[in-house]
Amino acid sequence: MTRTLRAGSLALVAAAAFASSANALTAEPLNGTFDKPVQVVSPPDPTDARLFVVQKTGAVRLYDEGEIESTSFLSLESKVVTAGEQGLSSLEFAPDYPETPYFFVAYAAAADPSADPPNESGDLVVSRFTVSPNPDVADPTTEKRLLVIPHPGHTTHYAGQLRFGHDGFLYISTGDGGGSDDQPGNAQNLGTLLGKVLRIDPLSDPATEPYYVVPPGNPFAAATPPLNAVWSYGLRNPWRFSFDRMTGDLVMADVGQNTREEINFAPASAGMGAGANFGWNCREGLIDFFFPAPSCASTTNFADPVFDFPHEDRTPADPTDNAFGCAVIGGYVYRGAAIPGLGGRYLYTDNCNGDLRSQILCQPRSVDDRSEAVEIPGPSGFGQDQQGELYVASVSTGAVYRLTGSSPSSAAACPPPPGIEPLDPSDRRARELPARLQPPGSGPPLQDAPSGGEAQEVHRASQAASEEDSLIVGGRGQLT
């Protein structure tokens, strides 16, 4: 199994991928270098052009007017542990920020018995902070802890993405707790917050502990708090997810173990994944997992991903003709204006491969997956500014890149639902079809799961993939 960044192919980056071209998509680095950047965030005010760069090591740096500000917006280095995949993972502003002066962060915390509530070392903490009178500096004394999620024994599989949905509620991703095979069975267990997406309302009652309420529409709202915060489950390490800024659809990339990486698509029109079981550790991508939990035998109705890809390049003569890698890095559906050919396409990459790719999200399977012929070394997260333009952070180089240039338009589209005859592309009505319809069929052929001796060999490799490797998401790339 590949456990380090692919140096051979990335040697071409400086000479080709970042070269400016009017006829190709390019990645232009911002000025300056960050310390292990993992996310780029834009405040919701459309007049605010600042970018906030989340660093794994515990600080949020401010990029404004073409340079990195000398003073950090927020410094949590003394509160954060950074072994393996630990660290500061995400930041999210209140939807009407700065009118509501709150923002939220997720981080793996150093042991703090005096905190309210206290935590053990490595627990995942979701906190609220308030900006100071200086809009470029947060007030570090205003921390209010919303959630402390125990994460014992491993330094991997934290996830920790924060995003407000179009419904005004805060969504939080959590990993399964680390280690191979999810041996505790956390992802399928509704009695723990690990391996889940959570949904809370942190703005309706911000003065009363625990500083959030659970929306009554949550699928498990009757469960004992905080388990009533669970929105969906069956996830391994959903490191990055996003909402389509036009439709509100949820798109979530979940890092696989030995075989498959997956992209999940939950349209807002179909409930946005409420109560969905995304399958781990019964399934890995679109195949049955070969060491499933005992409960998997009686579990059905999994929400399958719309796309998955393998860890090996099955056509090495052309390294960009199909997706492969070791740790999928989810991005955004492009809704900017600068690159029309990307309009409506979902962009993603992989931490080991670095090939920037895009596709059209459909149910039950996405279509037109393609390479954008841009290679980012050690990508760790995306960002989207208020104009809908996209950025990619590199944890291995410390750079943040802005996507510019052009990308070819595509005639591909989601297939129509059953019983509807496809329209000729020249027909005006074809352009008026919804961007996403519910198509039939089983999608592309699935790859067989390993069996027999091959499965045992993969499992032994899995057991050897401990967090002592100090590598990225899923224990393979470079998030340290």
Secondary structure, DSSP 8 states (H G I E B T S, - for coil): ---S--HHHHTTIIIIITS--TTSEEEEE-SS--SSEEEEE--S-TT---EEEEETTSEEEEEETTEE-SS-SEE-TTTB--STT-SEEEEEE-TTTTTS-EEEEEEEB--BTTSSS-B-TT-EEEEEEEE-SSTTSEEEEEEEEEEEE---S-S---EEEEEE-TTS-EEEEE---SSSTTTT--TT-TTSSTTEEEEEBSSSSTTSTTS-B--TT-TTTTSSTTGGGEEEE--S---EEEE-TTT--EEEEE--SSSEEEEEEE-GGGTTTTT-B--TTTEETTEE-SS--GGGGG-------SEEEESS-S-TTSTTSS---SSEEEEEE---SS-GGGTT-EEEEETTT-EEEEEE--SSS-EEEEEEEEE-SSEEEEEE-TTS-EEEEETTT--EEEEEE------------TT-----TTSGGGGGS-S-----S--S-------HHHHHHHHHHHHH--GGG--STTTSS---
